[in-house]
Amino acid sequence: MTESAESLPAIPLESWRPTKDTLHRFAQVVGKVALAKGIRRNHWWHMTFRLTARGWTTVPLGTARNGPVFTCSFDFFDHVLRIATDRGVEVEIDLLQQSVATFYTDVMGGLGDLGIQVVMPHPHPFDLPDSDRPFEEDTDHAAYDPDKARRAFRVLSQVGRILEEFSATYSGKISPVQLFWHTFDLAVQRFSPRQIDLPAAVDSVTREAYSREVISAGFWFGDDKVPEPTFYSYVAPEPDGLADRTLKPAGAHWVESGSGHSAYYAYDAARRTGDPVGAALEFFQSVYANGSELAGWDADRLACWGGITDPVLEQKAARWPEWPA
């Protein structure tokens, strides 16, 4: 089966790890630009990336008082970072043959050429093994294989569609499907209205991310602790008895994660089924059904099957699945 026809292409972690490590740091450079220039949104939604048909992009950055408005978009067909403004000008920065140091220098220079002044308070990686090394000194990470980068994008593009389909079944407060550049995972979060009182010692990043009760669903390419691409989901705060609940489909399981548990379902396990997309959706729904029940969410009221909330339209859609045509 060709990659273009395969719903979930194979992507073993070790098959592209040098490219992944470099691209992760490229993403952190751009993510920190978004952090500095975005209009702050709840739960850090202003600094995450959104998927496009060619890669991923920041949300529009800058403000009405301090322009220009601009986006930074990774294009995995042209293999450039494209910085474009609302004044009709743009610059392109090559992803090929770049170290993190040269990429960082080119990004900051390109922003300056467009009249965009960025002060990055912490110009070094976040929560990575080399977090103490400034971007401008990192000449070690310089691997970028264009075919492997494009394949990784294809995987995220497909998983993004799965997460969008899953999102369409929920009518409550829900995040965009977004790529978190610090952890390099693609995820969507469902929230309940209940506010969580976190201990004073909890750091500011975590406090904002988990200020409301949340059920998160996502995917990452793998890391040293989980050395394979994996679908995941968790409930925070975790209700009693959650890890005792049976998950679907076969192969999905609970693992200890921090002070609680996360549900894991191997990407390759889904690929081996007759319906990889359906298997991934079943996994996400299984965790949500168990978590929402134990946490006391009104799942029936929050249900939004097929993206429809109006009861009259729901009845029409049930009778005529193709409506409206």
C-alpha positions in Angstrom: 0.0 0.0 0.0 1.4 3.4 -0.9 1.7 6.2 1.6 -0.9 8.3 -0.2 -3.4 5.5 0.2 -2.5 4.4 3.7 -4.6 6.0 6.4 -1.9 5.8 9.0 1.6 5.6 7.5 4.3 3.7 9.4 6.8 5.9 11.3 9.0 4.0 13.7 10.7 6.4 16.1 14.2 5.3 15.3 13.6 5.6 11.6 13.7 9.4 11.8 14.9 10.3 15.3 17.8 12.7 14.2 15.3 14.6 12.1 12.7 14.6 14.8 15.2 16.0 17.4 16.2 18.8 15.1 12.7 19.6 14.0 11.5 19.6 17.6 14.0 22.4 18.4 13.1 24.3 15.2 9.5 24.2 16.4 10.5 25.4 19.9 12.3 28.4 18.3 9.1 29.4 16.4 6.9 28.5 19.4 8.8 30.9 21.6 8.2 33.6 19.0 4.5 32.8 19.3 4.7 32.9 23.1 6.3 36.4 22.9 4.1 37.9 20.2 0.7 36.2 20.6 -2.4 37.6 22.3 -2.7 35.4 25.4 -5.6 32.9 25.4 -6.8 30.5 28.1 -4.8 27.3 28.5 -2.0 28.6 26.3 -4.0 28.3 23.1 -2.3 31.3 21.6 1.2 29.8 21.3 0.3 26.3 19.9 0.4 25.4 16.2 -2.5 24.5 13.9 -2.3 22.0 11.1 -2.5 23.1 7.4 -2.5 21.1 4.2 1.2 21.7 3.9 2.5 21.7 7.4 1.7 23.6 10.5 1.4 27.2 11.5 1.1 29.7 14.3 -2.1 31.5 14.9 -1.9 35.2 13.7 0.5 37.0 15.9 0.9 40.7 16.8 -1.8 43.1 18.0 -3.9 45.9 16.5 -1.7 48.3 18.5 1.6 46.8 17.6 1.8 45.3 14.1 2.3 43.9 11.7 0.1 40.9 12.1 2.1 37.8 11.0 2.2 34.1 10.9 5.1 31.6 10.9 4.3 28.5 8.9 6.3 25.3 8.3 5.9 24.0 4.8 7.0 20.4 4.4 6.7 20.4 0.6 8.9 23.4 0.0 10.8 22.7 3.2 10.8 26.3 4.4 9.5 28.3 7.3 7.4 31.1 5.7 6.9 34.2 7.8 4.2 36.3 6.2 2.6 39.6 7.3 -0.7 41.4 6.7 1.2 44.0 4.7 1.8 41.6 1.9 5.4 40.8 2.5 7.1 37.6 3.6 10.4 35.9 4.0 11.3 32.2 3.6 13.8 30.4 5.8 15.2 27.1 4.5 14.8 24.0 6.7 17.4 22.0 4.8 21.1 22.1 5.8 20.4 24.1 9.0 21.6 23.6 12.5 19.4 24.9 15.3 21.9 27.7 15.7 21.7 28.9 12.1 17.9 28.4 12.0 17.5 30.5 15.1 19.7 33.3 13.6 17.8 33.2 10.3 14.4 33.3 12.1 15.4 36.3 14.2 16.9 38.0 11.2 13.9 37.4 9.1 11.6 38.8 11.7 13.8 41.9 11.9 13.7 42.3 8.1 9.9 42.4 8.3 9.9 45.0 11.0 8.9 42.6 13.8 10.8 43.1 17.0 10.8 40.0 19.2 12.3 39.8 22.7 12.6 36.1 23.6 13.2 36.0 27.4 14.5 32.4 27.4 16.1 31.6 24.0 16.8 28.0 24.7 14.9 24.7 24.6 12.1 24.0 27.1 12.1 20.7 29.0 14.7 19.0 26.7 18.0 17.4 27.7 19.9 20.5 26.4 17.6 23.1 28.0 20.5 25.0 29.4 22.1 25.6 25.9 21.0 28.7 24.0 19.5 28.1 20.5 22.3 30.1 19.0 24.9 27.7 20.3 23.3 24.5 19.2 25.3 23.2 16.2 24.8 19.6 17.2 21.2 19.2 16.0 21.5 19.7 12.3 19.8 16.6 10.8 16.8 17.3 8.5 15.8 14.6 6.0 13.0 16.1 3.8 11.3 12.8 3.0 11.2 11.9 6.7 9.9 15.3 7.7 7.2 15.1 5.1 6.2 11.6 6.3 5.9 12.9 9.9 3.7 15.7 8.6 1.5 13.2 6.8 1.1 11.2 10.0 0.1 14.3 11.9 -2.2 15.4 9.2 -4.1 12.1 9.4 -4.1 12.0 13.2 -5.4 15.6 13.1 -8.4 14.5 11.1 -9.1 11.7 13.6 -8.9 14.2 16.5 -11.2 16.6 14.6 -13.7 13.8 14.1 -13.6 12.9 17.7 -14.0 16.6 18.6 -17.2 16.8 16.6 -19.0 14.6 19.2 -18.6 17.1 22.0 -20.5 20.4 22.5 -18.8 21.7 25.6 -15.7 23.9 26.0 -13.1 22.3 23.8 -9.6 23.3 22.5 -8.5 23.4 18.9 -6.7 20.4 17.6 -3.2 21.8 18.3 0.4 20.9 18.2 2.2 21.6 21.4 5.8 22.5 20.4 7.3 22.0 23.9 6.2 18.4 24.1 5.9 17.8 20.3 2.5 16.1 20.6 -0.8 16.7 18.8 -3.8 16.9 21.1 -7.3 18.2 21.9 -8.7 18.9 25.3 -12.3 18.7 26.6 -13.2 20.8 29.6 -15.9 20.8 32.3 -16.8 24.1 34.0 -15.4 23.0 37.3 -12.4 25.0 38.4 -9.5 23.1 40.0 -7.7 24.5 43.1 -4.1 23.6 42.5 -1.4 23.7 45.2 0.5 26.9 45.5 3.8 25.2 44.6 2.5 24.2 41.1 4.4 26.0 38.3 2.6 28.7 36.2 2.6 26.6 33.0 0.8 23.7 34.7 -1.5 26.0 36.6 -2.9 27.5 33.5 -3.1 24.2 31.5 -5.0 22.4 34.3 -7.1 25.2 35.9 -10.3 23.4 34.8 -11.3 19.7 34.9 -10.0 18.3 31.6 -10.0 15.1 29.5 -7.2 15.2 26.9 -6.8 13.0 23.8 -3.7 13.0 21.7 -0.7 11.5 19.9 3.0 11.7 20.0 5.8 10.2 18.0 7.5 8.5 21.0 10.4 9.3 23.3 12.9 7.6 25.5 10.2 6.5 27.9 7.7 5.4 25.3 9.8 4.4 22.3 7.1 4.1 19.7 4.3 6.3 18.2 1.4 6.2 20.6 -2.2 7.5 21.0 -2.8 8.7 24.6 -5.6 10.1 26.7 -5.9 11.1 30.4 -8.3 12.7 32.9 -7.1 15.5 35.2 -7.7 15.4 38.0 -8.0 11.7 37.9 -11.2 10.3 39.4 -11.0 7.3 41.8 -11.1 3.9 40.0 -10.3 5.2 36.6 -7.3 2.9 36.0 -9.5 -0.1 37.0 -11.8 0.5 34.0 -11.4 -1.7 30.9 -10.4 0.1 27.7 -11.1 -0.5 24.1 -9.9 -1.6 21.6 -7.8 -4.6 22.5 -4.3 -3.5 23.4 -5.3 -0.2 25.0 -4.0 0.0 28.6 -3.4 2.2 31.5 0.1 3.2 32.6 1.4 5.1 35.6 2.1 8.7 34.7 3.3 11.2 37.3 0.9 10.9 40.3 -1.9 9.3 38.2 -2.4 7.3 35.0 -2.6 7.8 31.3 -4.2 5.5 28.7 -2.0 4.3 25.9 -2.8 2.7 22.6 0.1 1.9 20.2 -0.1 3.6 16.8 1.1 0.4 15.2 -1.7 -1.6 17.0 -4.2 0.6 15.3 -2.4 0.2 12.0 -2.7 -3.6 12.2 -6.5 -3.5 12.5 -8.9 -3.5 9.6 -10.0 0.0 10.4 -7.1 2.0 11.9 -9.1 5.3 12.0 -12.0 3.6 13.7 -9.7 1.9 16.2 -8.2 5.2 17.2 -11.6 6.8 17.6 -12.8 3.9 19.7 -9.8 4.3 22.0 -10.4 8.0 22.5 -14.2 7.5 23.1 -13.5 4.6 25.6 -11.3 6.8 27.8 -13.7 9.7 27.6 -16.7 7.5 28.4 -15.0 6.1 31.5 -13.5 9.3 32.6 -16.6 11.5 32.2 -18.8 8.9 34.0 -16.5 8.7 37.0 -15.9 12.4 37.1 -19.6 13.1 37.1 -19.8 14.9 33.7 -23.3 15.2 32.0 -22.1 13.3 29.0 -25.5 13.0 27.4 -26.0 16.8 27.5 -22.5 17.4 26.2 -22.9 14.9 23.3 -22.8 16.3 19.8 -22.7 13.4 17.4 -21.7 14.4 13.9 -21.2 18.0 15.0 -25.0 18.7 15.4 -26.5 20.2 18.5 -30.0 21.1 17.4 -32.4 18.2 18.1 -34.5 18.8 15.0 -31.4 18.7 12.8 -30.2 15.6 14.7 -33.4 13.8 13.7 -33.1 14.9 10.1 -29.5 13.7 10.0 -30.4 10.4 11.4 -33.1 9.9 8.7 -31.0 11.3 5.9 -27.3 10.8 6.6 -26.3 12.8 3.5 -28.3 15.8 4.5 -27.6 18.6 3.8 -26.4 17.8 0.3 
